[in-house]
Amino acid sequence: MARIGIDAHVLDGKFQGSRTWTENVLLHLPKTPGGHTWVIYSADPSATRAQYPAPCFEHRRIGAKGRLARLLLFWPFAAVRHGLDALVTNYVAPPLCPARQIVVLHDLLFESNPGFFPPLMRWRLKLLCRLSAWRAAAILTCTRHAKAEIAQRYRVPEGRIHLAPAAAAPPAPPGDEDLAYIQALQPYFLCVGRLERRKNIGLALTASAPLRAESIRLVVVGREDTDVGDLPQALAEAPGVVHLRDASPALLSGLYAGATALIFPSLGEGFGIPVVEALASGTAVIASAHGAIMEAGGTVTHYFDPTSPDAAATLEGLMRRAVVGELTPDPVLVAAHLAQFDWARSAAALDAVATEVKR
């Protein structure tokens, strides 16, 4: 079997889709004797050893500081020194690494929505992700939408692109204190995601104003990110808004379950994990009708166009329908939809790709 390196530096970074994907796929990788050895590279091997203690994992420190040093120097060294057959990276693969490359391209938002990225980052990703896709022995991505876009934009044969979708986190039952806190908030609408322009939380703030005047809160869970503008101040000053920079898994599970609906007005996503997590909690979802979000939400989510001139009025109307229970999803249809999103299945896809690349 193969020795597969995993670039896990994202585990030490901000909460985002690539971190969630990496954490959960590692948790669900097959652990049968005689399988692949997964060499996890991070800034803190002791932390990853505690999180992933199975014998199939090795834990090593990334011996370079900075992106360029990691790409140009560390990975070629590690591939030879540690006998790697392949290396798994998110978005950008090292150009000179002798190990075969498995690249996880969660999305191409920097191509389809370039205005969401600073110019230098945008052009760096456009160049390096294209080169990484061309050089990769295999590409993993989260949605059929992204798979088609990668194949079209980068002229990569679809046979080299494999689906490994994200999924809902396992429910973490909230404790008594969490339940009391959630009960005190009700009724409320919920937004989950980093505070950045792309997430479009400002639209939820505008649309919810008439409902907040009627004592229905808006709860926003997410940390400030780049290009956030005055949104944190607006959230802090708006009546009927509760902003939580962080929420434990147990509290977040309870917030999903207790919400009147999840509001997900994002202008662009590689998937939309909050959508499937809210659906898994039995909660109605009102989401942007953009790209991969509709794949995450399927036919059990209610959509609107966040770019239309009447977006705020449309969203308010959907929120009012949620208040009276008109948008409550059918549990049978939700279960059928969510069956396609399974971390074990995504981990099995990576395992199968590693086997194929080794041959």
Buried (B, 14 or more C-beta within 10 A) or exposed (E): EBBBBBBBBBBEEEBBBBBBBBBBBBBBBBEEEEBBBBBBBBBBBEEBBEBBEEEBBBBBEBEBEEEEEBBBBBBBEBBEEBEBBBBBBBBBBBBEBEBBBBBBBBBBBBBBBBEBBEEEEBEBBBEBBBBBBEBBBBBBBBBEBBBEBBBEBBEBEEEBBBBBBBBBBEBBEBEEEBBEBBEEBEBBBBBBBBBBBBBBBBBBBBBBBBBBEEEBBBBBBBBBBEEBEEBBEBBEEBEBBBBBEEBEEBBBBBBBBBBBBBBBBBBBBBBBBBBBBBBBBEBBBBBBBBBBBBBBBBEBBBBBEBEEEEBBEBBBBBBBBBBEEEBEBEEEEBEEBBEEBBBBBBBBBBBBBBBBBBE
